[in-house]
Amino acid sequence: MTTKQIVFAARPKGTPTMENFRFENIELPELQECEVLLQGLYYSVDPYMRSKMNDAKSYTPPFRLNQPMEGGVVATVIESRSAKFKTGDLVLGRLPWREQIITSEKNIQKIDTVIAPASYYLGILGMTGLTAYVGLVHIGKPKAGETVVVSGAAGAVGVAVGQIAKILGCRVIGIAGSDEKIKLLKEKFGFDEAINYKTTPDMKSAIAAACPNDVDIYFDNVGGEISDAVIYNINFHARIPLCGQIALYNSTEVPMGPRLQTILLTRSVLMQGFIVSDYQSIFPEGIQHLAQWVKEGKLKFMETIIKGFDQLPNALLGLFKGENTGKMIVEA
């Protein structure tokens, strides 16, 4: 069987372009014992993929040149030589960007579409939701009545963080980059306030106005000048779960910014970077809570779905232009 794949062709300098990807047709091998043949249905694109394009030491190995890109994929089994899976099963795994995929039974797990649509397992019931849950609940340790600020609030993790904080009784302020996203955060996702950083000339003052009692938890998805402005308004004994730095991922040199350690020190602030895969012991607890909140209608989720396998590179590049609201997914 011949299938199409998308290969990582060259390491980018600064913002990635289509030249960093290549489309190929390959011949799949014969199916072996304990393997399955899958048809890809939904493919996840995520900000962390940008850091994997760099040949640099990180928490996960970089993408290999001239090898297929890979990420979260929901697929259906179209042929099986595994006792664990049968034709028609819907599965989830970290898999290569191919239209049809052969993989070991060890690399996939079944999903239950009675609980939620299949694509949700790439988002609110997958690593996205777990990232929000782990970062906010286990690092942020929110208490009812506290003020939570979320940057990148209209992204997949951000909308989950804000809603979980509301469920736990917090006051929530989101930061996003368009009036449409601001409206969604307040009207659909229940944020108390939201700030459009692109039209706000003085973020430090805007955050102070939105947070009269200062910021108890700052869930940092973006870094850069936005985070500087939030930290100037941080409260004593505040917590900062450090989840992402998307404002800096495409920088070709280290930007110079305010030196914030004095604020962190004198206000006894905890700032902790985290990688969700380090918290696998918490996953069953997290999925139980997330699924229950989704079922009860307390946790809403929004997806930006782009159709067509060939659109995967464009979808990934769109993340860095803010083209998504909620989770960015490609439907094959």
N, C-alpha and C positions, 0 to 999 in steps of 0.2 A: 504493500500500500504506500502511495506517495502522499505526503502531507506538506503543508507550508509551515515554516517557522520564522521567527524574528530574532535575529542575531545581534549581539552587542559588537558593533564594528570598530569603534574608536572611542578612546577616552576623551570626554569633552574638556575644553578650557572655558570656564565660565558656564553660561547657560547652555544646556544641551540643545542640539538641533537634530533634524531628520538625518543628517550625515553620520550621526553616531549609531544608526541602526541599518540593518540590511535584511531584506527578505530573501529566503531561500526555499527551494523545494528539496525535500530529502525522502529517501526510501526507508520506511520503518522495517526493523528486523522481524523475524518470526516471534510470535508470542511464546514465552517460556513458562514453566511451572511457577505458580504463585505470582503471576503477573496478570494485569488487565489492560485492555485497550479501551481508551476513553475518548469521548467526544467533548471538547471544551464547550462550556455554555457561557460562563461568566468569568471574567479575568479582572483581578484587582490591580489598580495602579495606586502607588503610595509615595509620599514624600521621601521616605527612607531610601527609595531606590536611587535617588540622586547621589547619596553618599557612597553607595555601592559601586558607582561608576568611577570613583577615584581609586587609584592604586595606593591605598593608604591603610595604615593600621586602624582597625575599628573593631566593634563588637561582633561583626560578622564579616566573613571573607568577601572581597570585592567580586563583582561580576567578572567573568573571564572573557577576554577578547575572543571573538570568532566562535563563541558558544551562545546558545539561545538565552535570552533574558528569561527570568523566572520570577514567580510570585504566587500569591494565592489564586487558586482556580477552583471553581465548581464545575463538575463534569458529570456526564452520564456514562455508565459502563455499557459498551457496545459488544464486547467479547471478553470472556473471563476464563482463565485457567487457575483461578483461586477459589478455594472452598469458602472463603469469607464473603465473596461478592458474586452477584449474579447479574445478568444482562438487565438493564433498566434501573439499577441502583443509582441514586444520586450520591456523589461523593465530594469531599473537600480535600485539598492537599496543596503543598507548596510544589509547584510543577513548572516545567518549561513552557514558554510561549510558543505552543504548537497547536494547530487545529485539531489533530488527533495525537494522542499521547499514549505511549506504552510505559507503564511504571509498575514497581513492586507493590504488592498488597500492603507492605509496611509503610508506604508513603501516603496513604489515604485513609479517610474515615467516612462512614456513612453519615448523612445528615437527614433530619426529620423536617419535612416541609409542612407537617401539620402545625408545628409551633409557629413557623414564620416562612415567608418565601425563600427560595433557594439562595438568592443573592444576598440576603441578610447575613448569611454565614461568612461573607467576606467583609461584613461591616459590623452591625450592632451586636450580633451573636458570634462574632469572630474576634480577630486581633484588635480591631478598632474599638469595639465595646469593652474588651478586656483591658486595653490600654487606658481607657477613660476610668474604668472601675479601679484598677490597681493604683494608678497615679493619684486619683482623688481620694479614694477611701483609705488606702494603706499608707500613702505618703502624706497626702494633705490632711488626713484625719479631721474631717469637718465636724463642727459642732453646730447645732441649730442656732440660728441668729447671726452666724458669722457672715462676712462679706467675701465672696469668691469672684475673682476676675479671671476670665478666660480669653487668651489671645488666639487668633485663628479660630474664632468661635463658630463660624459658619462651616468649618471643615467637618469631616466625619467624626473625629475625636472630640472636637470642640462642642458640637451640638449635644453629644452624649454627656460630656462632663457637666455642662450647664444644667441639663435636665436632672442628672443624678444629684447634683448639689441642691436643686430645688426640692427633690423628693426627700432629701435629708434635712430640709428646713433652713437652708441658707438663702441669703440675698445674693443674686447673681448678676454680674455685669459682663457683657460680651464685647469683644473688639473685632471688627470685620471691615471689609473694604468696599462696600457699596451700600447705597440706601435700600436697595431691594433686600440685601442680606440682613440689614439692621431691622427692617420690618418683619422679616421671617423670624429672626431670633426672638423678638418680643411677642409677635402674634401667634406663631405656630409652636415655638419651643418654650415659651413662658419665661424668658429672661426678664428681669426687672428693668434693666437699662441696657443700652447698646450704643457703641461709639463707632462712627465711621472714621477710621484713621486717615483716610485719603482726603477728607474734607475738613479735618480738624487741625488747625494750625498749631495749637498748643496742647499736646496730649497730656502733659503733666498736669495742667490746670483742669482739663476735662475729666481726667480720672479723679482728681481731688473733689470736683463738684459732684461726680456720680457716687463717690465713696466717702461720705462725710465722717465716717468712723474708721477710715483707712482700710487697707486691704489685708485680710487675714490669711487668705490662700490665693496665690497667683499660679494658675495652671499655664505654664509657658510652652506654647507651640511654635513661637516665631523668633524670639530673640531680637537683637538689633535695638533700634531706637524706641520701639514700642515697649520692650521689656525694661529699658532704662527708665521710661516715664512711669511705668507701674511701680518699679522698685523704689522710686523717690517717694511713693505714697504707701509704702509697706508698713504694716503694723508691728508692734512689739510681739515677739514669739510667733511671727507668721511662718508659714510653710510654702515653699515654692517647688512643686513637682516639675522637673525640667524634662519635658517630653520631646520637643523638637526645636529646631532653629532654622526654619525654612527661609527666613529673611537673609541668612548667611550662606546657604548651601552652594550658591553659584558664585560666591566671592572668589576672585583670583588672588587676593592677598588679604591678610588679616586686618580687618577694619579697626581703627582706634575709636574707643568710646569712653564714656565715663568710667572711672574706677569705683565700683559699687561696694567693694568689700567693707568699707567703713560703715556704710548703712547696715549691711548684713550683720556686722559685728556688734555695733552699738544697740541694735534692736533685737539681738538674739534670734536672728532669722535662720531657719533651716532651708537650704537649697539642695535638692538631691536629684541628680540625673538618674534615670531608670530606663531599662530595656525590658519590655513586657515578658520576653521569653525567660527572663531570670526568675519569674514568679509563677512557674507552672503549678506549684502546689496550691496556689490560690484559684486556679482556673475553674475547678468544679463549683466552688462557692460563687465566683463571679458570674458564671454562665447561669447558675440557678437564679440569682437575683435579677440579672438582665432579662432572662426569658420571662420571669414572673412580671416584671415591670412592663415589658412589651405586651404581654397577654392582658394586663390590666389597663392598657392604654395610657400608662403614666410616662412611658418612654417612647417618644415618636422618633422616626428615622426618615431621613431624606436621602435619596440617591440621585446622582447625575449619571445617567446611563447613555453611553455612546454606542451605537450599533455598528458592528462590522469588525472582524478580527484585525483587519488591516489598519484600523484606527488606533490600535494600542499605543504606538509611539506618540501620536498626536494627543491622545488622552493624558499620557504621562507629562508631556511638555505643557499641557494646559493647566496642570496643578500649579506651576510656577507663575502663571498669569492670573490665578484666582478664578478660573473658569468653572469651578465646581462649587455647588452648594451641597454639603453633606458628602457622602462617599462617592468617589469617582470609580465607575465600573464600566468595562466594555463587555457588551453582549455579542457573542459570536453570531 
